[in-house]
Amino acid sequence: MREEGLAPARPVPVRSTAGTPVRTAAAARAHARAVVDARWSPDTRPAREEDVIDLLLVVSELVANALRHGGGLAGFEMTPVRDGVRLAVRDHSDAVPAAVGGPGSGPAGHRVGGYGWPLVVRLARDIAIEKQNGGGKTISLFVPIRTADRSA
């Protein structure tokens, strides 16, 4: 994972699926599923379901964190690529996620919360956090998606 310095404030569009804006984690998951189904046809070249579940978890966590801790969702963009999906989520907060107990580990003790970011770190690759000049940050990452008929 890398944290970059201030980047020019470039808007990350809030994409929609079937005319429904991405404003909630549920809408983001629906959009993610539509992107996967469009790229990896369920009839001819289906995506491995466990990879899709990983993507949906990452999408849920990033959008929920933007809504809960980041002052709201300022942008959401998904781009399918050859071996997976690139995701960018922008919020209004300059605070970067804190690694709880180290990369990919859960919180210690009986603490409530703190599981989302370690989950994202475990499931995604090429994680970058860009603070925006106009305020807020964009978290960009890659989630691998394999076809059902091949292994990683």
N, C-alpha and C positions, 0 to 999 in steps of 0.2 A: 504494500500500500504506500502511496506517496501523498504528501500534502503539498500542494503548489501554493505559490504566493498569490498576490492579487492578480486576478485576470480581468480583462475588460468585461464590463457588465454586458453579457450577451444573453438575450432572453432565450430560455428553453421553452418551446411552445408546450402548452397543455393540450395534448392530443386527445381526440375523442374517438369513440367507437359507436358507430350507428347514430351519430348526432348527439350522443350523451357525453358531456364534458367529464374529464377525469378530475373529480373533486374529492373522491373517497377511495379508500383502499379497495373496496368492492369494485368500483368502476375501473380502477387500475388493473385489478386481476382480470376482469372481463376483457379489457383491452389487450392484456398480455396473452390471454388465451386466443383471442382473435388473430393476433400477430403470428403466434405459433402455428395455428391452423392454416393461415394463409401461406406461410413459408414451408411448412412441413405438412403436406396434405394428409389428413387422416386416412384417405382412401388409397393413396399410392406410395407415400413416403412418410409414415407417421413418426413423430418425435417420441423418444422414450419417455414414458409417463413419469418416471422418477426425476428426470431432468426438468420436465414441465412443472412438477411439484416444487422443485428447488427454485425455479424462476418465480413461481407464484409466491413462495415464502419471502424471497428477496424483495419483490415488488411490494408486498404487504408491509414488510418491516420498514422499508424506506419511506413509503407514503405515510404510514402511521407515525413514524418519527417526525416527518416534516409537519404533520398536522398537530402532533402533541407537543413537540419540543422546539420546532423550527419556526413558529409564528405563522404557519400555514403553507400550503403547497403553492409555489410560485411557478413551477414548470415540471413537466413530465414528458419524456420522449423515449421511445423504443425504436431501435433499428435492428431488423434481422440481418445477420451476416452469415457467411458460409457455415460456421460451426457453432453458432449460438446467437445470442441477442445482446446488443449494447443498450444500456439503460442509463439515462441521466435524470436525476430528480433534483429540483432546485427548491430551496425554502428561503425564508426571510431572515434567518439567524446566522450570525457569524461563527457561532460556537460549533466546533467540530466534535463528532462522536468520541467519547472517551472509551478506550479499550479497558474493559473491566477484567482485571486479573490476567491481562496479557491477551495477545491476539487469538481469537477463536475460543477462548475459555469462558465459562459461565461465571456468574457472580458467586462470591464466597458467602457462606453462612445461609441465613434464612431471609435474605434480602428479597424484596418484591421488585420485579423488573430487572432490567439490565441484560436480558438475554438476546435482544434483537440484533444489536451491532455485532456481537461475536458470531451469531448465526450468519449474518451477511458476509462477514470475513471468511467464514468456513466454506460458503457455497459459491462465492463470486471470485473473479480474478480481475487483475488490472484495475484495482480500485484507486480512484483519484478524487481528491477533494480540492475544489477550486473556490477560494473566497472571491466574491465579486466586488468590484470597486463600488458599485452602488449599494452594497450591503447584501447580506445573504451568502449562500454558498450553493455550489452544484456538486453533487456526488455522482460520479460516472463510474461505470463498471461493466464487466462482461460476464455473462452467465452461459456456460457451454450447454449446447443442446445436441444430443446425438440422435441419429435415426434409430428406429427400433431394430433394424437389421444389421447394425454394426456396433462395435465397442469403441471406447475412447482410446 
